[in-house]
Amino acid sequence: MEKEIGKICAEGLAFFGITNRLISHELKNILAIISETLGLIDELIKSSQTGLDLKPGQLSSLSESVIEEIERANSIIRNMNTFAHSVDEFMGEVDISRILSLMIGICRLNSASKNTKLRLVDNGPCVIYTSPLFLQKLLYQVINFSLPFVSPQHEIKVSFDSDDHGARIIFSGISCNNIKELNEKEAWLAKMLSAKVFLDATAGELSIALPKRIGESPLQSLISEWQ
């Protein structure tokens, strides 16, 4: 049991580290863009002081660019704050739409570098009882696992549905026939959450089936014994 609990703690800490690294790198990029834009504004102001005319719209265009980057930074920080609160309770109710929106926002920092769009289709309210942190971790792993196998359209559509038994998250636009099986880490995370992962090569879909309530999952059992 101690070995499994140690692995759970290590995976959680590693996930926090990865997420913080992605966010901090993107914020650093935003600051660099703002700094460069402010430098251009400063050059225009200095040029105008020497008698050169400013073209209409030059300053407003650059200032709008700064505002856009600030708004993007605010959005990333909001995601960071939401993610930080995911460990307030190890087990609890999770809104599937909100957690998908959060993880897509975080994973976009990776998907953009691979020229792949992540698009969420919100199908309304869907709440399950599980581990918020480890569901986020599983979603992060599955999304990044799928990126190399994206279809020629370079878009992964993320949707979900639910019934009395639980929820199903579907990733469409994946060349599943190129995937032999999940990596060990994704398989372990799915097992911990009593989840099942399916690959449908014909439909080009990867889906995750999650129980309505995690109940007696390996993760829940370990945490109960630990407490």
RAHU-V953948 format. One record per residue. PHI is phi in whole degrees, 0 to 359 (NA if undefined). OMEGA is omega as a letter, one per 30 degrees, with the letter a starting at -180 (NA if undefined). NEAR is the number of other ideal C-beta (glycine too) atoms within 12 Angstrom. Layout:
BEGIN
phi->PHI omega->OMEGA near->NEAR
phi->PHI omega->OMEGA near->NEAR
END
This chain:
BEGIN
phi->NA omega->a near->14
phi->299 omega->l near->11
phi->295 omega->l near->10
phi->293 omega->l near->20
phi->296 omega->l near->22
phi->299 omega->l near->14
phi->293 omega->l near->23
phi->299 omega->l near->33
phi->298 omega->a near->21
phi->296 omega->l near->17
phi->295 omega->l near->30
phi->297 omega->l near->27
phi->295 omega->l near->17
phi->297 omega->l near->20
phi->295 omega->l near->33
phi->299 omega->l near->24
phi->296 omega->l near->15
phi->299 omega->a near->24
phi->296 omega->l near->35
phi->297 omega->l near->21
phi->294 omega->l near->18
phi->300 omega->a near->30
phi->293 omega->a near->33
phi->295 omega->l near->19
phi->296 omega->a near->20
phi->291 omega->l near->30
phi->297 omega->l near->25
phi->296 omega->l near->17
phi->297 omega->l near->21
phi->297 omega->l near->28
phi->299 omega->l near->20
phi->295 omega->l near->16
phi->295 omega->l near->23
phi->297 omega->l near->25
phi->299 omega->l near->16
phi->295 omega->a near->18
phi->293 omega->l near->26
phi->296 omega->l near->21
phi->296 omega->l near->16
phi->294 omega->l near->21
phi->298 omega->l near->24
phi->298 omega->l near->16
phi->296 omega->l near->19
phi->295 omega->l near->24
phi->296 omega->l near->18
phi->296 omega->l near->14
phi->296 omega->l near->17
phi->294 omega->l near->16
phi->287 omega->l near->12
phi->267 omega->l near->11
phi->108 omega->l near->8
phi->284 omega->a near->13
phi->282 omega->l near->11
phi->275 omega->l near->20
phi->288 omega->l near->13
phi->304 omega->l near->8
phi->91 omega->a near->11
phi->297 omega->a near->21
phi->292 omega->a near->22
phi->295 omega->l near->15
phi->296 omega->l near->18
phi->291 omega->l near->26
phi->293 omega->l near->20
phi->296 omega->l near->16
phi->297 omega->l near->22
phi->296 omega->a near->25
phi->299 omega->l near->18
phi->298 omega->l near->18
phi->292 omega->l near->26
phi->295 omega->l near->21
phi->296 omega->l near->16
phi->295 omega->l near->26
phi->296 omega->l near->25
phi->298 omega->l near->16
phi->296 omega->l near->24
phi->295 omega->l near->31
phi->293 omega->l near->20
phi->298 omega->l near->20
phi->297 omega->l near->32
phi->299 omega->l near->26
phi->294 omega->l near->16
phi->298 omega->l near->25
phi->298 omega->a near->33
phi->299 omega->a near->20
phi->281 omega->a near->18
phi->290 omega->l near->34
phi->256 omega->l near->22
phi->301 omega->l near->14
phi->228 omega->a near->15
phi->294 omega->l near->27
phi->237 omega->l near->29
phi->177 omega->l near->23
phi->285 omega->a near->21
phi->233 omega->l near->39
phi->275 omega->a near->25
phi->301 omega->a near->38
phi->299 omega->a near->26
phi->292 omega->a near->29
phi->289 omega->l near->40
phi->292 omega->l near->38
phi->300 omega->l near->27
phi->296 omega->a near->37
phi->289 omega->l near->41
phi->295 omega->l near->36
phi->300 omega->l near->35
phi->287 omega->a near->39
phi->290 omega->l near->39
phi->299 omega->l near->32
phi->295 omega->l near->35
phi->267 omega->a near->30
phi->294 omega->a near->30
phi->298 omega->a near->21
phi->291 omega->l near->15
phi->257 omega->l near->21
phi->56 omega->a near->17
phi->236 omega->l near->31
phi->266 omega->l near->21
phi->253 omega->a near->38
phi->237 omega->a near->22
phi->266 omega->l near->30
phi->256 omega->a near->23
phi->276 omega->a near->19
phi->259 omega->l near->19
phi->95 omega->a near->14
phi->295 omega->l near->16
phi->204 omega->a near->26
phi->237 omega->l near->22
phi->231 omega->l near->38
phi->253 omega->a near->26
phi->201 omega->l near->43
phi->264 omega->a near->40
phi->305 omega->a near->36
phi->298 omega->a near->38
phi->281 omega->l near->42
phi->291 omega->l near->43
phi->300 omega->l near->40
phi->298 omega->l near->41
phi->297 omega->l near->43
phi->298 omega->l near->48
phi->300 omega->a near->39
phi->296 omega->a near->36
phi->293 omega->l near->42
phi->298 omega->a near->39
phi->289 omega->l near->34
phi->296 omega->a near->34
phi->279 omega->a near->42
phi->306 omega->l near->32
phi->291 omega->a near->20
phi->250 omega->a near->29
phi->294 omega->a near->31
phi->290 omega->a near->26
phi->302 omega->l near->12
phi->286 omega->l near->16
phi->55 omega->l near->21
phi->218 omega->l near->24
phi->249 omega->l near->42
phi->269 omega->a near->32
phi->247 omega->l near->40
phi->223 omega->l near->29
phi->205 omega->l near->36
phi->215 omega->a near->22
phi->210 omega->l near->25
phi->214 omega->a near->14
phi->293 omega->a near->9
phi->268 omega->a near->16
phi->157 omega->a near->31
phi->232 omega->l near->38
phi->229 omega->l near->29
phi->254 omega->a near->44
phi->243 omega->l near->34
phi->251 omega->a near->47
phi->254 omega->l near->28
phi->97 omega->a near->31
phi->241 omega->l near->37
phi->279 omega->a near->26
phi->295 omega->l near->29
phi->292 omega->l near->16
phi->268 omega->a near->17
phi->257 omega->l near->26
phi->278 omega->l near->11
phi->195 omega->l near->15
phi->291 omega->l near->26
phi->292 omega->a near->19
phi->301 omega->a near->14
phi->293 omega->l near->24
phi->296 omega->l near->31
phi->296 omega->l near->20
phi->295 omega->l near->24
phi->297 omega->l near->39
phi->299 omega->l near->36
phi->298 omega->a near->25
phi->298 omega->a near->35
phi->261 omega->a near->43
phi->55 omega->a near->31
phi->260 omega->l near->37
phi->233 omega->a near->25
phi->249 omega->a near->35
phi->238 omega->l near->24
phi->245 omega->l near->28
phi->242 omega->a near->20
phi->295 omega->a near->17
phi->295 omega->a near->12
phi->276 omega->a near->19
phi->68 omega->a near->27
phi->233 omega->l near->30
phi->240 omega->a near->43
phi->230 omega->l near->30
phi->239 omega->l near->42
phi->261 omega->a near->25
phi->242 omega->l near->42
phi->290 omega->l near->29
phi->300 omega->l near->23
phi->222 omega->a near->23
phi->298 omega->l near->33
phi->54 omega->a near->20
phi->268 omega->l near->14
phi->284 omega->l near->30
phi->305 omega->a near->26
phi->294 omega->a near->37
phi->297 omega->a near->26
phi->297 omega->l near->21
phi->296 omega->a near->27
phi->294 omega->l near->26
phi->297 omega->l near->17
phi->293 omega->a near->15
phi->296 omega->a near->16
phi->287 omega->NA near->10
END
